[in-house]
Amino acid sequence: MSVTETKTSCPDPLDLSGLGEPPGLGGRPGSHRRELVLRVMPMPSDANGNGDIFGGWIMAQVDIAGAVLPARIARGRITTVAVNQFVFKQAVSVGDLLSFYATVTRVGTTSVTVHVEVYAERNPADPHVVKVTEANVTYVAIDRDGRPRPLPPVTPAPVTPAPAATAG
Ligand SMILES: CC(C)(COP(=O)(O)OP(=O)(O)OC[C@H]1O[C@@H](n2cnc3c(N)ncnc32)[C@H](O)[C@@H]1OP(=O)(O)O)[C@@H](O)C(=O)NCCC(=O)NCCS
């Protein structure tokens, strides 16, 4: 079992969530913004006999995190068609707080590819952040029969009127 964290008690130099777009707009073609899409802390049940976290568990989390922006773009069912260039740079340990950042790198006719980067925040007494893995994942929008369907057209971002000037 895993615990999903929403807060961290120490400053996170990688917290780019302020750059994220509102739901429904994030990851639109051309934006190429990196968004925080998942935070999770692995539990002892996710570890192997050495005490390190299973690569397969991390891959599953990357698949879940990577789907966030494509699901917004597809506005419906999606499925994973390919995971490319999975690189494990550092071992992940129980107690690491993992942050998953995603960037849309390609929007095709039916598919969306994202680059997912995973950072571990460790050692709460003297916190530091290390990149542990990254991967490119492609998702395909599918219809109810599981066949590829064209992505919906991009909805332009709403124009927010400038606030009225106040006297005084
Ligand atoms: C995903 C699936 C619906 C695609 O069906 P398909 O008939 O192979 O579709 P296509 O060949 O027309 O490709 C559809 C899109 O996927 C892309 N794609 C296909 N294979 C790819 C690959 N290896 N890497 C990257 N993109 C790929 C194509 O480029 C195309 O994108 P575009 O329309 O944006 O150009 C089908 O392969 C499937 O159901 N796979 C199982 C998915 C699944 O169960 N995933 C969970 C893990 S088991």
PDBQT file of the ligand as one rigid body, heavy atoms in Angstrom, charges set to zero:
ROOT
HETATM    1  C1  LIG A 201      -3.063   1.303 -28.327  1.00  0.00    +0.000 C 
HETATM    2  C2  LIG A 201      -3.837   0.636 -29.464  1.00  0.00    +0.000 C 
HETATM    3  C3  LIG A 201      -5.314   0.956 -29.303  1.00  0.00    +0.000 C 
HETATM    4  C4  LIG A 201      -3.339   1.242 -30.769  1.00  0.00    +0.000 C 
HETATM    5  O1  LIG A 201      -3.970   0.578 -31.817  1.00  0.00    +0.000 OA
HETATM    6  P1  LIG A 201      -3.227   0.466 -33.229  1.00  0.00    +0.000 P 
HETATM    7  O2  LIG A 201      -4.160  -0.142 -34.194  1.00  0.00    +0.000 OA
HETATM    8  O3  LIG A 201      -1.906  -0.179 -32.998  1.00  0.00    +0.000 OA
HETATM    9  O4  LIG A 201      -3.071   2.001 -33.612  1.00  0.00    +0.000 OA
HETATM   10  P2  LIG A 201      -2.150   2.742 -34.657  1.00  0.00    +0.000 P 
HETATM   11  O5  LIG A 201      -1.104   1.883 -35.254  1.00  0.00    +0.000 OA
HETATM   12  O6  LIG A 201      -3.113   3.420 -35.580  1.00  0.00    +0.000 OA
HETATM   13  O7  LIG A 201      -1.421   3.842 -33.762  1.00  0.00    +0.000 OA
HETATM   14  C5  LIG A 201      -2.183   4.742 -32.997  1.00  0.00    +0.000 C 
HETATM   15  C6  LIG A 201      -1.250   5.803 -32.478  1.00  0.00    +0.000 C 
HETATM   16  O8  LIG A 201      -0.296   5.188 -31.620  1.00  0.00    +0.000 OA
HETATM   17  C7  LIG A 201       1.019   5.539 -32.050  1.00  0.00    +0.000 C 
HETATM   18  N1  LIG A 201       1.897   4.418 -31.796  1.00  0.00    +0.000 N 
HETATM   19  C8  LIG A 201       1.707   3.138 -32.166  1.00  0.00    +0.000 A 
HETATM   20  N2  LIG A 201       2.736   2.381 -31.769  1.00  0.00    +0.000 NA
HETATM   21  C9  LIG A 201       3.600   3.215 -31.145  1.00  0.00    +0.000 A 
HETATM   22  C10 LIG A 201       4.875   3.047 -30.526  1.00  0.00    +0.000 A 
HETATM   23  N3  LIG A 201       5.469   1.846 -30.467  1.00  0.00    +0.000 N 
HETATM   24  N4  LIG A 201       5.463   4.115 -29.975  1.00  0.00    +0.000 NA
HETATM   25  C11 LIG A 201       4.891   5.343 -30.029  1.00  0.00    +0.000 A 
HETATM   26  N5  LIG A 201       3.678   5.565 -30.597  1.00  0.00    +0.000 NA
HETATM   27  C12 LIG A 201       3.054   4.510 -31.167  1.00  0.00    +0.000 A 
HETATM   28  C13 LIG A 201       0.887   5.821 -33.539  1.00  0.00    +0.000 C 
HETATM   29  O9  LIG A 201       1.954   6.651 -33.995  1.00  0.00    +0.000 OA
HETATM   30  C14 LIG A 201      -0.455   6.506 -33.581  1.00  0.00    +0.000 C 
HETATM   31  O10 LIG A 201      -0.319   7.849 -33.158  1.00  0.00    +0.000 OA
HETATM   32  P3  LIG A 201      -0.897   9.104 -34.042  1.00  0.00    +0.000 P 
HETATM   33  O11 LIG A 201      -2.286   8.764 -34.476  1.00  0.00    +0.000 OA
HETATM   34  O12 LIG A 201      -0.899  10.257 -33.073  1.00  0.00    +0.000 OA
HETATM   35  O13 LIG A 201       0.042   9.287 -35.192  1.00  0.00    +0.000 OA
HETATM   36  C15 LIG A 201      -3.633  -0.906 -29.494  1.00  0.00    +0.000 C 
HETATM   37  O14 LIG A 201      -2.297  -1.184 -29.914  1.00  0.00    +0.000 OA
HETATM   38  C16 LIG A 201      -3.873  -1.509 -28.122  1.00  0.00    +0.000 C 
HETATM   39  O15 LIG A 201      -5.022  -1.677 -27.711  1.00  0.00    +0.000 OA
HETATM   40  N6  LIG A 201      -2.801  -1.860 -27.395  1.00  0.00    +0.000 N 
HETATM   41  C17 LIG A 201      -2.918  -2.346 -26.024  1.00  0.00    +0.000 C 
HETATM   42  C18 LIG A 201      -2.892  -1.174 -25.052  1.00  0.00    +0.000 C 
HETATM   43  C19 LIG A 201      -2.874  -1.626 -23.625  1.00  0.00    +0.000 C 
HETATM   44  O16 LIG A 201      -3.586  -2.527 -23.217  1.00  0.00    +0.000 OA
HETATM   45  N7  LIG A 201      -2.049  -0.944 -22.819  1.00  0.00    +0.000 N 
HETATM   46  C20 LIG A 201      -1.922  -1.229 -21.415  1.00  0.00    +0.000 C 
HETATM   47  C21 LIG A 201      -0.656  -1.974 -21.108  1.00  0.00    +0.000 C 
HETATM   48  S1  LIG A 201      -0.832  -3.699 -21.428  1.00  0.00    +0.000 SA
ENDROOT
TORSDOF 0
